[in-house]
């Protein structure tokens, strides 16, 4: 970089044209008298002392008297550090511009397609950190390890996490001590023996889908659309969750039961309502008409669901027909639906139940 280019960079970093001129001249001269500086730069003689004082006050140079006033660079690392920090900010800004450009325009597109599996995993990891109520995900061991820090933070924030995971040939879980793998990262874990796509469903709002068939053949989707998210949700429930073995369940929340799937909640609530129990609930979700987040507390008064088909063993929920919980909250009745609900007042992403006998004092 020649002297003129260096001076231009210093001007871009915040020095005035005269300040940059004097600094670069002094950099080449090492130290100089005022007259020597005037000979090597273009600063007018009436301005030279003012420029030297400003550079001295900012810590770039120092002036001293030795028969005449002289100047020298105080410590080049001062301005070097400033330039490095500015370069880092510019690089970060450039990267951010690129990432924003790859995202869908706000309020226009609800589905983004990525040609890179790792890219959709990165987006899901960022969204997991901001989850508020529930996460459902399907991963293999490698991706689980990549997401473990984000899942740990979400679980620490009391987010309910359902994890469907497949072991790899290189890593097998110690089933006798399996809780240690998941006690800080998941509320409930099911072990799959079949390969499945990468799926993450967050707060009943955002969905992420990824498929990697080979190192050079992969893609991913980022979805903020109820219809598309509902399709992934039902696929997750039917193919990746209901029929697989539970290997971990968080039982620390005694006295309360948590649900992210309303049909399973209804099945359990029906049994309790048929008995002599009062069932209180906290529902986290969205007001369907106002499209705003809601949290309501109240007592479950009734449930609406199709009759269980004859011959079922109770292990699988019925996945068709209306599934609604009626909740009385301080005299106001709310109808609560699950993922994809459109008829009810509230679309629940998480339901926490507490029960007590009606004879309790």
Secondary structure, 3 states (H helix, E strand, C coil): CCHHHHHHHHHHHCCCHHHHHHHHHHHHHCEEEHHHHHHHCCCCHHHHHHHHHHHHHCCCEEEEECCCEEEEECCHHHHHHHHHHHHHHHHHHHHHHHHHHHCCCCCCCCEEEECCHHHHHHHHHHHHCCCCCEEEEEEEHHHHHHHHHHHHHHHHCCCEEEEEEECECCECCCHHHCHHHHCCCCCEEEEECCCCCEEEEECCCEEEEEEEEECCEEEEEEECCHHHHHHHHHHHHHHHHCCCEEEEECCCCCCCEEECCHHHHHHHHHHHHHCCEEEEEEEEEEECCCCEEEEEEEEEEEEEECCCCCCCCCCCCCCCCCEEEEEEECCEEEEEECCCCCCCCEEEEEEEEEEEECCCC
